[in-house]
Amino acid sequence: MTSQTSGFVPGAASTQNFRWNDWSLYGGDSWRIRRNLALTYGLRWEYYSPFNERDGLLVLPVVAPGQTIQQTLLTDATINYFGGKSGRQTYGKDLNNFAPNIGIAWDPFGKWQDLSPRRV
């Protein structure tokens, strides 16, 4: 296939130009509660954009309303082009990927060095 209207073209290279973006943000801090007790915490957020095929040559089954993908694949499914200028995406945006991070460090014998700045 070289375009959405070409059909099968013998000898044509099977090229798919996938495009997507991945974004990540992380913020965190560390708090020394006592000389021998520290708390670290943070939050990570990630965004994986829906991938797209630049030329709109990605062929996927069309899931009928009220059916699951499994039900669709077990029948004589209709396929259609996705990506590019077709206006159809493989999946929607997923903006709720949060990952909290928390850690506690405790030295019961007090052998940590005091890492706070010294006044001279």
C-alpha positions as CSV (number, residue, x, y, z in Angstrom):
1,M,0.0,0.0,0.0
2,T,1.4,3.4,-1.0
3,S,-1.8,5.4,-0.3
4,Q,-5.3,4.9,1.1
5,T,-6.6,4.4,-2.5
6,S,-3.8,2.3,-4.0
7,G,-4.7,-1.1,-2.6
8,F,-2.0,-3.8,-2.6
9,V,1.1,-2.7,-4.7
10,P,3.4,-5.7,-5.4
11,G,7.0,-4.9,-4.4
12,A,6.1,-1.7,-2.5
13,A,8.0,-1.3,0.8
14,S,6.0,-1.6,4.0
15,T,6.8,1.7,5.6
16,Q,4.9,3.1,8.6
17,N,5.8,6.5,9.9
18,F,4.7,6.4,13.5
19,R,4.8,9.6,15.6
20,W,4.1,10.2,19.3
21,N,5.2,12.3,22.2
22,D,6.2,11.3,25.7
23,W,6.3,13.9,28.5
24,S,7.3,13.6,32.1
25,L,7.5,15.9,35.1
26,Y,8.9,15.1,38.5
27,G,9.0,17.2,41.7
28,G,10.3,16.1,45.0
29,D,11.9,17.2,48.2
30,S,13.7,15.8,51.3
31,W,13.0,16.9,54.9
32,R,15.2,16.0,57.8
33,I,12.8,15.6,60.7
34,R,15.5,14.9,63.3
35,R,19.2,14.3,63.2
36,N,18.6,10.6,62.6
37,L,15.3,10.6,60.7
38,A,14.7,11.9,57.1
39,L,11.7,11.9,54.8
40,T,11.8,12.1,51.0
41,Y,8.7,12.5,48.9
42,G,7.8,13.4,45.3
43,L,5.3,13.1,42.5
44,R,5.8,12.0,38.9
45,W,3.4,12.7,36.0
46,E,3.7,11.1,32.6
47,Y,1.9,11.7,29.4
48,Y,2.0,9.3,26.5
49,S,0.3,10.8,23.5
50,P,-1.8,8.7,21.2
51,F,0.5,7.4,18.4
52,N,-0.2,8.4,14.9
53,E,0.8,7.2,11.5
54,R,1.9,10.2,9.4
55,D,0.4,9.0,6.1
56,G,-2.8,7.5,7.5
57,L,-1.9,4.0,6.4
58,L,-2.5,2.2,9.7
59,V,-5.3,-0.3,9.3
60,L,-7.2,-1.4,12.3
61,P,-10.6,-3.2,12.9
62,V,-13.6,-0.9,13.6
63,V,-15.2,-1.8,16.9
64,A,-19.0,-1.6,16.6
65,P,-20.9,0.2,19.3
66,G,-21.8,-2.1,22.2
67,Q,-19.1,-4.6,21.3
68,T,-15.7,-5.3,22.8
69,I,-12.5,-5.6,20.7
70,Q,-12.6,-9.4,21.3
71,Q,-16.1,-9.7,20.0
72,T,-15.2,-7.7,16.9
73,L,-12.1,-9.8,16.2
74,L,-14.1,-13.0,16.4
75,T,-16.4,-11.9,13.6
76,D,-15.9,-10.8,10.1
77,A,-14.7,-7.4,11.3
78,T,-14.6,-4.3,9.1
79,I,-11.2,-2.6,8.9
80,N,-10.5,1.1,8.3
81,Y,-7.6,3.5,8.0
82,F,-6.4,5.3,11.1
83,G,-4.0,8.2,11.6
84,G,-2.9,10.9,9.3
85,K,-5.7,13.1,7.9
86,S,-8.3,10.4,8.5
87,G,-9.4,12.0,11.8
88,R,-9.4,8.6,13.6
89,Q,-7.0,7.8,16.4
90,T,-5.9,4.5,17.8
91,Y,-6.8,5.6,21.4
92,G,-7.6,8.8,23.3
93,K,-5.4,10.9,25.5
94,D,-4.5,9.5,28.9
95,L,-3.7,12.4,31.3
96,N,-4.0,10.6,34.7
97,N,-0.6,8.9,35.0
98,F,0.5,10.0,38.5
99,A,3.1,8.2,40.6
100,P,3.7,9.2,44.2
101,N,7.1,8.5,45.8
102,I,7.8,8.5,49.5
103,G,10.7,7.2,51.5
104,I,11.9,7.3,55.1
105,A,15.5,6.9,56.3
106,W,16.1,6.2,60.0
107,D,19.4,5.7,61.7
108,P,18.6,4.2,65.2
109,F,22.3,4.4,66.3
110,G,22.8,8.1,65.3
111,K,25.9,7.4,63.1
112,W,24.8,9.8,60.3
113,Q,27.0,12.8,59.8
114,D,25.2,16.0,60.3
115,L,24.8,17.3,56.7
116,S,23.4,20.7,57.6
117,P,25.6,23.7,56.8
118,R,28.0,24.8,59.6
119,R,28.1,28.3,60.8
120,V,31.6,29.7,61.1
